[in-house]
Amino acid sequence: QILILDFGSQYTQLIARRVRELNVYCEIHPFNKIPTITPDTKGVILSGSPCSVRDEGSPDVDLQQFGNLPVLGVCYGAQLIAHKSGGQVLPSHAREYGRAKLTTVDHHNTLLKEIALDGQVWMSHADTIASVPDSFEVIAATPSVKVAAYKVKDKEVYGIQFHPEVTHTLQGKELLRNFVVHICNCKQDWTPDQFVETSVADLKKKLGDDKVVMALSGGVDSTVAAILIHKAIGKNLHCIFVDNGLLRKNEFEQVLDSYKHMGLNIKGVDAKDKFYTALAGLTDPEAKRKAIGKTFIDVFDEESHQLSDVKWLGQGTIYPDIIESVSVKGPSVTIKSHHNVGGLPAKMKLKVVEPLNTLFKDEVRVVGKTLGIDPAILGRHPFPGPGLGIRILGDITADKVKILQEVDSIFIGGLREHGLYDKVWQAGAMLLPVQSVGVMGDERTYERVVSLRAVTSTDGMTADWAHLPYEFLANVSSDIINKVKGVNRVVYDISSKPPATIEWE
Ligand code: XMP
């Protein structure tokens, strides 16, 4: 495997995704929490960073600990190796941000094998490597960056100033392949099939005859995790699916049905009233999230106590959830309190089993496909744990939920019907705490406003509003106003993230 050390770059996760795309397993660890190097570690990649090596207290690592392992420094990583070896890192004169062309490339060097002269690379740095010591050789340059890539002469240690992980570096993947496959000699054998086989074997060994309880949400992650555990321990996996009264129209029945078809041992729990009671009168988004989270834990706790001898709690945690929590940037990345079931393991005194905690979202989908899960489930848009609870702005009542469910169903149904569902990353409707004047027939109305939201994105961290066809929006709008009592105005949200978030609360 490849060890990626994170110095806090916004692109670190992308490096890992690119390496995984080469079917090579890799893990990200913060620079200050390096795991023990084992014989399985075949090479190390040092990420970029918002810091400068010239600043006091900037992130640092002891390179000796990697022995003779190949090392690739990217941007800050490259500057750090150069700086520590006696090279000079200075503030750049020219702005070095954006596309650049490699005008010198040493093709004899394995790292740059088949990397085109004049090939486009992506730069994003404020410092530049002004000079390298004699023990280094410069292997690539651009017109404004003298040291775009270097190699330490007698070692497999490399540095590159540009970012191979972003798609704007057109041959970034080839360069990473050169490093990972040809320099580190990693086998490209990390595939979804293999993942399923080894995880099922590991889960069997770990869980034995123990019982596992797990909450399912209908989402991709918890479904794939459950099927994987089910494959290992069958009926000893007890699944619970809670109707919190904030799901989409008919979702509870449909999802429960499809879980049963998949052979899962699942119990559906109607807890709508408990949630509505806990939410009554609450308007603050975080207070609503907390109330929903707490009620969920109570319901789940009560249900699982009806099962005897449960030792484990299954969760659909995926890799980005884990990386976020150890990122050098710390908890600032979490702007909203997303992890709704966070308090669960402690309260229930259960050991946690998270079979997907090394996978990225797209990998979870591929694994799901390998497991034979219905593509309709794997292709579902993300849906927040607090559900419609954070799409009804202000306080929540059963009546408002009904209105929003109808609106959402028309919008999502329309997207599916017109082949647009898979073109957007996420979509939904928000019920606004606003009433506006309208006219229907001869009557003046004073009713609710809904906002439709559809975004394109790759990971939800940034998003653009989806440019849905006007014709489609026009039809959906009149459908909603004609069919949903209580709504007389529909607006479409054209804000990108950042600065707006995807959800309105
Ligand atoms: P934002 O609104 O932060 O959303 O741009 C990014 C992604 O996260 C989802 N989201 C949540 N998911 N609990 C969840 O499980 C939450 O409290 C929550 N808030 C937002 C949102 O739907 C989008 O996919």
Residues whose N, C-alpha, C, O or C-beta is under 5 A from the ligand:
A	BS01	XMP	K336 S337 H338 P382 F383 P384 G385 P386 G460 T501 I502 E503
